[in-house]
Amino acid sequence: MSASLVEATRELCDDLDSFIEIAKQGRAPMRAVCLIERARADLQAYLDEIDQAEVRRAWSGLG
């Protein structure tokens, strides 16, 4: 994944965090909030995988 796509995904996570707070304050249906939170968690897990892969790649290049 290119650096610009990773950055865009990070920005999307930030936007989802804001949206979750707005939805909670606006008393949105719990199911909707849960779905948004799940999407946010899935994106974060994907970003974590990318970060781990980059670290492994950096360490393998040192040997």
Secondary structure by P-SEA (a helix, b strand, c coil): ccaaaaaaaaaaaaaaaaaaaaaaaacccaaaaaaaaaaaaaaaaaaaaaaaaaaaaaaaaac
